[in-house]
Amino acid sequence: MTISPNLSLGYLASSQAQKEVTHNEALNDLDALVQLSVASRTLTTPPATPAEGDSYIVGAAATGAWAGHDLAVAAYYGSWVFKTPKAGWLAFVRGETKFYVFNGSSWAALGGFL
């Protein structure tokens, strides 16, 4: 499947069966990533009972269902979906009341805003 260059949204193919699956996955990605707001950026294991639409920045040395997804955005839509951030992505971390920007290798706090 071909994906969009910035948010990695799946494109529909002209002869694709079950187009609604790809379309709905893209809507969930948009829901999670546009005006990105996460609960935490330091958890290394997923919460036991996430709510639909919960999002997190995966902490370093993650384990369990998050293993191998360090620094990615994890969003819960029935199961965990991971998006690899690109340089320039902004996220509001609700637990810290701070904005962070992905600089290409790490999430860095933005200064002077809050």
Contacts in CASP RR format, 6 or more apart in sequence:
PFRMAT RR
TARGET T0000
AUTHOR 0000-0000-0000
METHOD contacts of the structure
MODEL  1
MTISPNLSLGYLASSQAQKEVTHNEALNDLDALVQLSVASRTLTTPPATP
AEGDSYIVGAAATGAWAGHDLAVAAYYGSWVFKTPKAGWLAFVRGETKFY
VFNGSSWAALGGFL
1 10 0 8 1.000
1 11 0 8 1.000
1 13 0 8 1.000
1 22 0 8 1.000
2 10 0 8 1.000
2 11 0 8 1.000
2 13 0 8 1.000
3 9 0 8 1.000
3 10 0 8 1.000
3 11 0 8 1.000
4 10 0 8 1.000
4 11 0 8 1.000
6 86 0 8 1.000
7 29 0 8 1.000
7 30 0 8 1.000
7 33 0 8 1.000
7 83 0 8 1.000
8 29 0 8 1.000
8 83 0 8 1.000
8 84 0 8 1.000
9 26 0 8 1.000
9 29 0 8 1.000
9 30 0 8 1.000
10 22 0 8 1.000
10 25 0 8 1.000
10 26 0 8 1.000
11 22 0 8 1.000
12 19 0 8 1.000
12 22 0 8 1.000
12 23 0 8 1.000
16 22 0 8 1.000
25 81 0 8 1.000
28 53 0 8 1.000
28 75 0 8 1.000
28 77 0 8 1.000
28 81 0 8 1.000
29 75 0 8 1.000
29 81 0 8 1.000
29 83 0 8 1.000
31 53 0 8 1.000
31 75 0 8 1.000
32 53 0 8 1.000
32 55 0 8 1.000
32 73 0 8 1.000
32 75 0 8 1.000
32 77 0 8 1.000
32 81 0 8 1.000
32 83 0 8 1.000
33 73 0 8 1.000
33 75 0 8 1.000
33 83 0 8 1.000
33 89 0 8 1.000
35 92 0 8 1.000
36 55 0 8 1.000
36 73 0 8 1.000
36 89 0 8 1.000
36 90 0 8 1.000
36 91 0 8 1.000
36 92 0 8 1.000
37 55 0 8 1.000
37 91 0 8 1.000
37 92 0 8 1.000
37 94 0 8 1.000
38 55 0 8 1.000
38 56 0 8 1.000
38 57 0 8 1.000
38 73 0 8 1.000
38 91 0 8 1.000
38 92 0 8 1.000
38 93 0 8 1.000
38 94 0 8 1.000
39 54 0 8 1.000
39 55 0 8 1.000
39 56 0 8 1.000
39 93 0 8 1.000
39 94 0 8 1.000
39 95 0 8 1.000
40 56 0 8 1.000
40 57 0 8 1.000
40 93 0 8 1.000
40 94 0 8 1.000
40 95 0 8 1.000
41 56 0 8 1.000
41 57 0 8 1.000
41 59 0 8 1.000
41 91 0 8 1.000
41 93 0 8 1.000
41 96 0 8 1.000
41 100 0 8 1.000
41 107 0 8 1.000
42 59 0 8 1.000
43 56 0 8 1.000
43 58 0 8 1.000
43 59 0 8 1.000
43 66 0 8 1.000
44 58 0 8 1.000
44 59 0 8 1.000
44 60 0 8 1.000
44 61 0 8 1.000
44 62 0 8 1.000
44 63 0 8 1.000
44 66 0 8 1.000
45 62 0 8 1.000
45 63 0 8 1.000
45 64 0 8 1.000
45 65 0 8 1.000
45 66 0 8 1.000
46 56 0 8 1.000
46 64 0 8 1.000
46 65 0 8 1.000
46 66 0 8 1.000
46 74 0 8 1.000
46 76 0 8 1.000
46 80 0 8 1.000
47 54 0 8 1.000
50 76 0 8 1.000
51 76 0 8 1.000
52 76 0 8 1.000
52 77 0 8 1.000
52 78 0 8 1.000
53 75 0 8 1.000
53 76 0 8 1.000
53 77 0 8 1.000
54 75 0 8 1.000
54 76 0 8 1.000
55 73 0 8 1.000
55 74 0 8 1.000
55 75 0 8 1.000
55 76 0 8 1.000
56 73 0 8 1.000
56 74 0 8 1.000
57 71 0 8 1.000
57 72 0 8 1.000
57 73 0 8 1.000
57 74 0 8 1.000
57 91 0 8 1.000
57 93 0 8 1.000
57 100 0 8 1.000
57 107 0 8 1.000
58 66 0 8 1.000
58 69 0 8 1.000
58 70 0 8 1.000
58 71 0 8 1.000
58 72 0 8 1.000
58 73 0 8 1.000
58 74 0 8 1.000
58 82 0 8 1.000
59 66 0 8 1.000
59 70 0 8 1.000
59 71 0 8 1.000
60 70 0 8 1.000
60 71 0 8 1.000
61 70 0 8 1.000
62 68 0 8 1.000
62 69 0 8 1.000
62 70 0 8 1.000
65 80 0 8 1.000
66 74 0 8 1.000
66 80 0 8 1.000
66 82 0 8 1.000
69 82 0 8 1.000
71 85 0 8 1.000
71 102 0 8 1.000
71 106 0 8 1.000
71 107 0 8 1.000
72 82 0 8 1.000
72 83 0 8 1.000
72 84 0 8 1.000
72 85 0 8 1.000
73 82 0 8 1.000
73 83 0 8 1.000
73 85 0 8 1.000
73 89 0 8 1.000
73 91 0 8 1.000
74 80 0 8 1.000
74 81 0 8 1.000
74 82 0 8 1.000
75 81 0 8 1.000
75 82 0 8 1.000
75 83 0 8 1.000
85 102 0 8 1.000
85 104 0 8 1.000
85 107 0 8 1.000
86 102 0 8 1.000
86 104 0 8 1.000
87 102 0 8 1.000
87 103 0 8 1.000
87 104 0 8 1.000
88 101 0 8 1.000
88 102 0 8 1.000
88 103 0 8 1.000
88 104 0 8 1.000
89 101 0 8 1.000
89 102 0 8 1.000
90 99 0 8 1.000
90 100 0 8 1.000
90 101 0 8 1.000
90 110 0 8 1.000
91 99 0 8 1.000
91 100 0 8 1.000
91 101 0 8 1.000
91 102 0 8 1.000
91 107 0 8 1.000
92 98 0 8 1.000
92 99 0 8 1.000
92 100 0 8 1.000
93 99 0 8 1.000
93 100 0 8 1.000
97 114 0 8 1.000
98 109 0 8 1.000
98 110 0 8 1.000
98 113 0 8 1.000
98 114 0 8 1.000
99 109 0 8 1.000
99 110 0 8 1.000
99 113 0 8 1.000
99 114 0 8 1.000
100 107 0 8 1.000
100 108 0 8 1.000
100 109 0 8 1.000
100 110 0 8 1.000
101 107 0 8 1.000
101 108 0 8 1.000
101 110 0 8 1.000
102 108 0 8 1.000
END
